[in-house]
Amino acid sequence: HSQARAAKMIKDKTNEHIQNTPELRAQLQPFSETSEAVLKWISNFNSYMTNQVWPPKTSSAVKEYYESR
């Protein structure tokens, strides 16, 4: 799966779990599209830290943020 697809799957599965678990449903809001974007960033950073190469579809914003740190 691409990182974007993986992030969407994580968000969707987490939201499904929240909706199907009464105690979580009462306490948590479903993850948003913003949450999905954060998961993509985490995935890009994790891939870079593991392989020392950015994944092909990594956005320039992610690379610039990393280089600014």
N, C-alpha and C positions, 0 to 999 in steps of 0.2 A: 504494500500500500504506500501511496505517497504520504508525506508528512501531513499535508492538508487533510487528506482522507482519514488518516489515523487520528488526528486531532478531533475531527468531526465525530468519528466513531466513539472516542473516549467521552466527548461531551454528551452525545446521545445516550450512550449506555449509562453514564452517571445520572443523567436526568431521569432515565427510565427507572433506575434503582431508587432515586429519591421519590418518584411518584408512586412506586410500588411498596414503599416502606412507610407505614403511617407515622412512626415517630420522627423520621427524617422529613417527611412531607410537612409536618407541623413546624419544623425548626428551620428548614433550608429553602431558599429560593432556587429554582432551576438555573443551571449555568446558561449564560447568554452567548451571543456571537462574540462578544469581547473576550469571554472566557476561552472560547475556541482559538482566538488569535493568540492569547497568552500561551496556550498549549502548543501552538505552532512554534512560538519563540523558544519555549523550553526544549522542544524536540530538536530545533536547529542547533541550539547551544550544546545539548547533550551529544548530538552527532559530531559536532566539531571537537568537543573535548575528547571524545572517544577516538576519532579518526584523524584529527588535525587537518581536516579538509571540510570546507563548507559543503553541504548538500547542494546539488545543482539549482534547486528552486529557492534557495535562501534569499530573502529580500535584502536589498542594499541597506535598508534601515537597520536590520539586525546586525549586519557586518559593521556598519558605522558605529552603532551603539557599543559593540564589543571592542572595537579599536579605540573608542574614546575612553574606555575604562583603563 
